[in-house]
Amino acid sequence: MSTEFGVGRGKVFPASKARSLLNPARRLVQSPGRVVDALGVAADARVLEIGCGPGYFSPTLATAIAQGDAVMADLQHEMLLLARERLQAHDNARFVQLDATRLPFGSATFDAVLVVLMLGEVPDREACLAECRRVLRPDGVALFAESRRDGDFIRRAELQALVEPYGFELDRFRGWSWEYTARFRAAQG
């Protein structure tokens, strides 16, 4: 499957438009604090943010896990450069360019995975979800945030149907049908 960049459905949001994602007004409907709070991890957690883009949520995440390890990952090198600018004050942040369907980490490496407005852009969602589960520790969590304002919006029922076959159980849902976070726990046995 090839990667197509653009703003239409199924396309990867281009780094050339990344600064628009940092609009302060976005906090009114998609607060980094609320999203990171919904993740519900300890200050010493190891968290992978897949599709961090220009780092809209990343500083809040790195602050919340100040004694932990925040790994910011994106397909586009240019996005990682923008995120790095926003995280200069955070010693616990690392940056990795990667394809979400082939994560370059060992199994059971992370306490949590954060995926915001990105899963709909991945041509092989199933491979991405399998990789998310593989890199999570047995008691880990994965948080998916979706917004109807995004062209690749995934409805809650569709997300749950996509995610659960890969060893996840819905743990907590916050928000509305048009703007939500869904936290899944790694299924036990």
VENCOR-V344908 format. One record per pair of residues at least 24 apart in sequence whose ideal C-beta (glycine too) atoms are under 10 Angstrom apart, sorted by the first residue. I is the first residue (numbers start at 1). J is the second residue. D is the distance in Angstrom with one decimal. If there is no record, write none. Layout:
BEGIN
I,J,D  I,J,D
END
This chain:
BEGIN
1,101,8.6  1,122,9.1  1,123,3.8  1,124,5.8  1,127,9.4  2,123,7.7  3,75,7.0  3,76,9.5  3,99,8.4  3,121,8.9  3,122,9.4  3,123,7.3  4,121,9.4  4,123,8.5  5,75,9.4  5,76,8.3  5,121,9.6  6,151,9.4  7,150,10.0  7,151,6.5  7,152,10.0  8,151,6.2  8,152,9.1  9,120,7.6  9,121,9.1  9,150,9.6  9,151,5.0  9,152,5.9  9,153,9.0  10,120,7.3  10,121,6.9  10,122,9.2  10,123,7.3  10,151,8.4  10,152,6.7  11,120,9.8  11,121,6.7  11,123,9.9  11,151,8.0  11,152,8.2  12,51,8.9  12,74,9.7  12,75,6.3  12,76,7.4  12,79,9.7  12,118,8.8  12,121,5.0  12,122,8.6  12,123,9.2  12,152,9.6  13,51,8.8  13,53,7.0  13,54,9.9  13,75,9.9  13,76,8.8  13,79,8.7  13,117,8.2  13,118,8.5  13,121,6.7  13,150,8.7  13,151,8.8  13,152,8.7  14,76,7.8  14,78,8.7  14,79,9.3  15,53,8.3  15,54,7.9  15,74,8.6  15,75,9.4  15,76,4.6  15,77,8.0  15,78,3.5  15,79,5.0  15,80,9.1  15,81,8.4  15,82,7.4  16,76,9.7  16,78,7.7  17,54,9.8  18,53,6.0  18,54,4.2  18,55,9.2  18,56,9.3  18,74,9.7  18,76,8.3  18,78,7.2  18,79,5.9  18,81,9.6  18,82,5.6  18,83,9.2  19,54,6.7  19,82,7.6  20,54,9.1  21,53,5.6  21,54,5.6  21,55,9.1  21,56,5.4  21,57,10.0  21,79,9.3  21,82,9.1  21,117,8.7  22,53,8.9  22,54,5.7  22,55,8.0  22,56,5.8  22,82,8.1  22,86,8.0  23,56,9.0  26,56,7.1  26,147,9.3  26,149,8.9  27,56,9.3  29,147,7.0  29,148,9.7  29,149,7.3  29,175,9.8  29,178,9.2  29,179,5.8  30,56,8.3  30,57,8.7  30,116,8.0  30,117,8.3  30,145,7.1  30,146,9.7  30,147,5.9  30,149,8.3  30,150,9.6  30,175,9.6  30,179,6.8  30,181,9.4  31,57,9.5  31,60,8.7  32,56,6.5  32,57,4.7  32,58,8.4  32,59,7.5  32,60,3.8  32,61,7.7  32,63,9.6  32,64,9.6  32,116,9.3  33,57,9.4  33,60,5.8  33,63,9.6  33,64,8.7  34,60,9.4  34,145,9.2  34,174,7.7  34,175,8.8  34,181,7.6  35,60,7.7  35,61,8.5  35,114,7.7  35,116,6.5  35,143,7.4  35,145,5.3  35,174,9.2  35,175,9.9  35,181,5.9  36,60,4.7  36,61,5.2  36,62,9.5  36,63,8.3  36,64,5.0  36,65,8.8  36,114,7.9  36,143,8.7  36,181,9.8  37,64,7.9  37,174,9.1  37,181,9.2  38,114,9.5  38,141,9.7  38,143,5.9  38,145,7.8  38,172,7.0  38,173,9.4  38,174,5.4  38,175,8.7  38,180,9.4  38,181,4.3  38,182,8.8  38,183,6.0  39,64,7.7  39,65,9.1  39,111,9.5  39,112,5.6  39,113,9.3  39,114,6.1  39,141,6.8  39,142,9.2  39,143,4.7  39,145,9.6  39,181,8.3  39,183,7.0  40,64,9.8  40,112,8.3  40,141,6.9  40,143,8.2  40,171,8.7  40,172,7.7  40,183,6.8  41,65,6.3  41,68,7.6  41,110,9.8  41,111,5.7  41,112,4.9  41,114,9.3  41,140,9.2  41,141,7.1  41,143,9.1  42,67,8.4  42,68,7.4  42,111,7.5  42,112,9.6  43,67,4.9  43,68,6.4  44,68,4.7  44,69,8.7  44,92,9.8  44,111,8.7  45,69,7.9  45,70,8.9  45,110,8.2  45,111,4.1  45,112,5.9  45,137,9.9  45,140,9.2  45,141,9.4  46,70,8.3  46,71,7.5  46,92,9.6  46,105,9.9  46,109,7.0  46,110,5.1  46,111,5.2  46,112,7.8  46,135,9.9  46,137,8.5  46,140,9.4  47,71,7.0  47,72,9.5  47,92,9.7  47,110,6.3  47,111,6.4  47,112,4.6  47,113,7.3  47,114,6.2  47,140,9.6  47,141,9.4  47,143,9.4  48,72,8.5  48,73,6.3  48,94,9.8  48,96,8.6  48,98,9.7  48,103,7.7  48,105,7.3  48,109,7.9  48,110,4.8  48,111,9.2  48,112,7.4  48,113,5.0  48,114,7.1  48,115,9.1  48,132,8.3  48,135,6.5  48,136,8.7  48,140,9.8  48,142,9.4  49,73,6.5  49,74,8.7  49,83,8.8  49,93,9.5  49,112,9.2  49,113,7.9  49,114,4.5  49,115,8.0  49,116,7.8  49,118,9.5  49,143,9.8  50,74,8.0  50,75,9.4  50,96,9.8  50,98,8.1  50,100,5.2  50,103,7.8  50,113,6.3  50,114,7.1  50,115,5.1  50,116,8.8  50,118,6.4  50,119,8.7  50,122,9.1  50,128,7.7  50,131,8.7  50,132,7.2  50,135,9.5  50,142,9.4  51,75,7.4  51,76,9.5  51,79,8.4  51,98,9.9  51,100,6.7  51,114,8.9  51,115,6.3  51,116,6.9  51,117,7.5  51,118,3.1  51,119,8.1  51,121,7.4  51,122,8.4  51,128,9.5  52,79,6.9  52,80,7.4  52,82,9.3  52,83,5.2  52,86,9.7  52,87,9.4  52,93,9.6  52,95,8.2  52,96,9.5  52,114,8.4  52,115,10.0  52,116,8.4  52,118,8.8  53,79,5.1  53,80,9.2  53,82,7.6  53,83,7.1  53,116,8.2  53,117,8.3  53,118,7.9  54,78,8.8  54,79,5.8  54,80,9.0  54,81,8.8  54,82,3.7  54,83,5.8  54,84,9.8  54,85,8.3  54,86,7.1  55,79,8.1  55,80,8.6  55,81,9.8  55,82,6.2  55,83,3.2  55,84,7.7  55,85,7.6  55,86,4.0  55,87,6.0  55,93,8.9  55,95,9.4  56,82,9.7  56,83,8.7  56,86,8.3  56,116,7.9  56,117,9.4  57,83,9.7  57,114,7.0  57,116,5.9  57,117,9.8  57,145,8.3  58,82,9.8  58,83,5.4  58,84,9.3  58,86,6.3  58,87,5.7  58,90,8.2  58,93,6.9  58,95,9.4  58,114,9.3  59,83,9.0  59,86,5.5  59,87,5.9  59,88,9.7  59,89,8.1  59,90,6.9  59,93,8.6  61,87,9.3  61,90,9.2  61,92,9.7  61,93,8.6  61,112,9.4  61,114,6.7  62,86,9.4  62,87,5.8  62,89,8.6  62,90,4.0  62,91,8.8  62,92,5.7  62,93,4.9  62,94,10.0  63,87,9.8  63,89,9.2  63,90,7.3  63,92,9.2  65,90,9.7  65,92,6.7  65,93,9.7  65,111,8.7  65,112,8.7  66,90,8.1  66,91,8.8  66,92,6.4  67,92,7.6  68,92,6.2  68,111,7.7  68,112,9.5  69,93,8.5  69,94,7.0  69,109,9.7  69,110,8.6  69,111,9.2  70,94,7.2  70,95,9.6  70,114,9.4  71,95,7.9  71,96,6.1  71,98,9.7  71,103,9.9  71,105,8.0  71,109,9.0  71,110,7.6  71,113,9.7  71,135,9.8  72,96,7.3  72,114,9.7  73,97,7.4  73,98,5.1  73,99,9.5  73,100,7.6  73,103,7.8  73,104,9.1  73,105,9.2  73,113,9.7  73,114,10.0  74,98,7.6  74,100,9.0  74,118,8.8  75,99,6.2  75,100,7.1  75,118,9.2  75,121,8.7  75,122,9.2  98,131,9.6  99,124,9.4  99,127,9.1  99,128,8.9  99,131,9.3  100,124,8.8  100,125,9.1  100,127,8.1  100,128,4.5  100,129,9.4  100,131,6.9  100,132,8.2  101,125,8.7  101,126,8.7  101,127,3.8  101,128,5.2  101,129,9.4  101,130,8.4  101,131,6.2  102,127,7.6  102,128,9.3  102,131,6.9  103,127,9.8  103,128,8.7  103,130,9.7  103,131,4.5  103,132,7.8  103,134,7.3  103,135,5.4  104,131,9.9  104,135,9.6  105,131,8.8  105,134,8.6  105,135,4.9  106,134,9.0  106,135,7.5  107,131,9.9  107,133,9.5  107,134,5.2  107,135,6.6  107,136,8.7  107,137,9.2  108,134,8.0  108,135,7.3  108,136,6.8  108,137,4.8  108,138,6.7  108,139,9.9  108,140,7.9  108,186,9.2  109,134,9.0  109,135,5.1  109,136,8.0  109,137,7.5  109,140,9.3  110,135,5.3  110,136,5.7  110,137,6.7  110,140,6.2  110,141,9.5  110,142,9.3  111,136,7.8  111,137,5.9  111,139,7.9  111,140,5.4  111,141,7.5  112,136,7.5  112,137,8.9  112,140,5.9  112,141,4.9  112,142,7.0  112,143,6.9  112,183,9.0  112,186,10.0  113,140,7.3  113,141,7.7  113,142,4.5  113,143,7.4  113,144,9.0  113,184,9.4  113,186,9.9  114,141,9.3  114,142,7.8  114,143,5.3  114,144,8.4  114,145,7.9  114,181,9.7  114,183,10.0  115,142,6.9  115,143,7.1  115,144,5.0  115,145,7.5  115,146,9.4  115,163,9.7  115,182,10.0  116,143,8.2  116,144,7.6  116,145,4.3  116,146,8.2  116,147,8.7  116,150,9.3  116,181,8.6  117,144,9.2  117,145,6.6  117,146,6.7  117,147,6.2  117,149,8.7  117,150,4.7  117,151,9.5  117,152,7.2  117,153,8.3  117,154,9.4  118,144,8.9  118,145,9.2  118,146,9.7  118,150,9.1  118,152,8.1  119,144,6.3  119,145,9.7  119,146,8.0  119,152,7.6  119,154,6.2  119,159,7.6  119,162,7.7  119,163,8.8  120,146,7.9  120,150,6.9  120,151,7.7  120,152,2.6  120,153,6.6  120,154,5.4  120,158,9.7  120,159,9.5  121,150,9.0  121,151,9.0  121,152,5.4  122,152,9.0  125,154,8.8  125,159,9.8  125,162,6.0  125,163,9.3  125,166,9.8  126,162,7.8  126,165,8.3  126,166,7.6  127,166,9.9  128,162,9.6  128,166,9.3  129,162,6.5  129,163,5.9  129,164,9.4  129,165,8.0  129,166,4.3  129,167,9.0  129,168,7.9  129,184,9.8  130,165,9.4  130,166,5.4  130,167,8.6  131,166,9.1  132,163,8.5  132,166,7.3  132,167,9.4  132,168,8.3  132,184,9.2  132,186,9.6  133,163,8.9  133,165,9.8  133,166,4.7  133,167,4.6  133,168,6.5  133,184,9.2  133,186,6.6  133,187,8.7  134,166,9.0  134,167,8.9  136,167,8.6  136,168,8.8  136,184,9.5  136,185,9.3  136,186,5.1  137,186,7.2  138,167,9.8  138,185,9.8  138,186,5.8  138,187,9.4  138,188,7.1  138,189,9.5  139,185,7.5  139,186,6.5  139,188,8.1  140,168,9.6  140,184,9.4  140,185,7.5  140,186,4.8  141,168,8.9  141,171,6.7  141,172,9.0  141,183,5.6  141,184,6.6  141,185,5.5  141,186,7.3  142,166,9.2  142,167,9.9  142,168,6.2  142,171,9.4  142,182,8.9  142,183,7.3  142,184,4.9  142,185,8.2  142,186,7.8  143,171,9.3  143,172,8.9  143,174,9.8  143,181,5.9  143,182,7.3  143,183,4.8  143,184,7.7  144,168,9.7  144,180,8.7  144,181,7.1  144,182,5.1  144,183,8.0  144,184,7.4  145,174,9.4  145,175,8.5  145,179,8.5  145,180,7.2  145,181,4.7  145,182,7.9  145,183,9.7  146,175,8.6  146,177,9.9  146,178,8.7  146,179,7.4  146,180,5.9  146,181,8.0  146,182,7.6  147,175,9.1  147,178,7.3  147,179,4.9  147,180,8.1  148,176,9.0  148,177,8.1  148,178,3.9  148,179,6.5  148,180,9.5  149,178,8.3  149,179,7.8  150,179,9.7  153,178,8.1  153,179,9.4  154,180,9.9  154,182,9.4  155,180,9.4  156,180,6.1  156,182,6.4  159,184,9.1  160,184,8.4
END
